Amino acid sequence: MTDTYDLSTNFTWKEFRGVTIWPTFAVASGGATTNPATVDGALAIYSGSVKYIVAEESRATFVNCFNTEGYTAETGEIAAANKTIQLNDVIREQEGAIVNPITVKIKVIATTAWGAPENAETELIITYPEGSTK
């Protein structure tokens, strides 16, 4: 088990014509200068952006168990630059297995200039079960 999790993985977005724009954007089009191999690059082709928001009911767990660099407590937003979240030092330095399960819900919200892509609001549930080792 890893102590990090990349929030830009394990979901798919499609644009209005049904073309997948994430995670496999085959070719940059329209003279795009961004890297379609990143979530930000794929959305930039559509003049879009992404936000990572910790669900309200998960915010206390997130603050207690994860590194909060780039996290805004008032809104629950995680800065895009910090999309790879990591268990905090206290959890990582514990010896042995995790005693109580750690679960957080994080919403990944995409927007584009032409409207929201299919599955624009994706909820990721990240769980480190009881007994897991880091």
N, C-alpha and C positions, 0 to 999 in steps of 0.2 A: 504494500500500500504506500502511496506517495503522500507527502504532506502538502503538496501543491495541487491546484486545480485551475486549468485554463478555462475561463468562462466563455470563450468563443468556440467551444467544441460541443459536440453531441446534439446538434440541431440543424435544421435546414431552413433557408429562406428562399422564396421564389418571387420573381417580379410579376407584374400584372399579366404578362403573356404566358406565364407558367415556366419561364426559364429559371433554372436554379442560379441564384446569385451567391449563395453560401451553403456549404463550404467548398463546392467545386465550381468555380467560375472559370470556364474554359479559356476564354479569350477576352482581353480588354478591347472595348470597341469605342468608337466615337472620339478617337484621339486621346483616350484617357492616359494620364500620366501617373496614376496610382498603381499599387501592386494589388491585383485582384486575388492574390493568395493570402491576404489578411482581411479580417472582417471589416476593418476601417476602409481598406482599399476597395473592396467589393462594393460597399455602400457609397463611397465617394464617386464611383462611376455614375451613380444615380442621384448625385447631389444629396446624399443621405448621411446619417450618423447613427451611432449606437449609444445606448445608456445601459449601465448595469446598476440595478436598484435592489438592495437587500429588502425582502418583504418585511413589513412592520413587525410581524410576529417572530421574526428571526433575528432582529437587530441586537437584542441583548446577548444571544448566543454568539453572533458574529463578533461583537466587541470583546467578549470574554475568551473566545477560542481562536480567533484569526488575527493576523497582522492587519492593522487598520491604516496603514500608509495609503493615502489617497482616498480615504473614506470620509464622507461628510455625514455626521450623526443626525443632523436636522432633517435631511432628505433621504438618508439611506443610500445615497449614490456612491458608487465606487468609480473613481476616475478611470477612463479607458486605458491609460498608461499602466494601471495596476490591475488589469483584468486577470492576471494569474494570481489567484489568492493563495495564501499560505497559512497553515496553522501557526499560531504564535509561539514564541520561544518557550513559554511555560509548558504548553502541551507537548511540544517537540522534545523538550529535555526530560520529560517524565520517563522513568524506567518502566519497561514492561508494556503491557497492552492498555488500550483505552478502557477505563472502568465503566463510564456512562456513554451511551451513543451521542454523537455530535451531529446534528442535522440543521442545515440552513436552506432557506429558499431564496433564490435570487432571480429577479426578472431581468431578462435581456430584451430591451425594447429598441426596435429599428424604425427609422423613419426615412423617407425619401421625398424628393421634390414632387414626385408623382403619386404620393399616397403611400400607405403602409404596405410592405411586402406581405405575402402569405406567411402566416405564423409570426407576425411582427412582434407580438408579445409572447416570448417563450419563458416559461418558468422552469428553472433548473432546481432540482432538489439534490443537494450534496450531502451524503451521509457517511460518517465514519462510525461503523457499528461497534457496539461493545465487544471487547476482546480483540479488536484490530490493533495491529502494531504499525508504527509510523515508519 
